[in-house]
Amino acid sequence: MPAVVLRVVSDSLDAEMPDFNPALNAQGALDGRKALWIALGSPLETYRLLAANKRAMERLTPAVKLILESDCFSKIGSAVKN
């Protein structure tokens, strides 16, 4: 089965970000209320995180579009059949 994996890194290694780990429950799901309090507790870091995520998504969008519009999957599929 043809597949593509794209990874976008939205922050640098030394970027200061809010620690949302305390907002995770035992199953690993995010508790929205706790996350909101964490975000409100560090507004500048939260803003920087959101801005970095927005930039990353803006760069990811054309890459996904390029892949979806290409014929790479049809070429892979026909190669597997032969």
N, C-alpha and C positions, 0 to 999 in steps of 0.2 A: 504494500500500500504506500503510495507516494506521500511524503510528508515534508513540511518545512518548519523549522524552528527559528524564530527571531527573538532576540533578546535586546532590550533597551535598558541601559543603565542610566538612572536619572540623577544620581548623586556621585560626588567624588568620595574617595576614601576618607578624607578628613572633614567632610561636611557634618555640621552639627544638625541633628534632627531630634524631634521629640521622641521619647522612648514610649512606644505604644504597647510594649510587651505586657505591662500591668493591665491593659484593657482586654487581653485575651482570656477566654474562659478555659476550663479544663479540656474541652474538645478542640481548642485552637481557634474558635470563632471569636470575632471581634464584638465586644460589648460596646454598642454605639454611644451610650451615655458616658461610660468611662473614657472612651476615646475622645469625646467632645471635651470633657474636663481637662484631659491631658493637652489637647490642642489649644484650648483657651488659656492654659497655664504657661504656654510658651508660644505666644502669637507670632513673633518674628521667625522662629524656627519653623513653625507650621506654614507660614506664608512662603518661606523659601522652599520647603518641601513641595508644596502645591505648585509653585512656579516651575520647579525642576521637573515635576511629573508632567505638567502641561507641555514643556519644551520637548520632553521625551516622546510624548504622544504625537506631537506635531512632526517629529522626525520619523516615527514609526508608520504613520498613516501613508505617506507616499511609498514606502517600502512594501507595505502590504498590498497596496493598489498595484504596484509594478508586478508583484508575484502573481496576484490573482488574474491580471490581464495577460500574463505571458502564457505561452503554450508549453511550458516546462513539464506540466503534469501529463499532458497528452503524449509528449515524447517519452517520458519515463514509462507510462502505461504501455505504449506500443513496444518498447524495448523489452519489457517483462514478458509480453505475449510471445515474442519471437524466440 
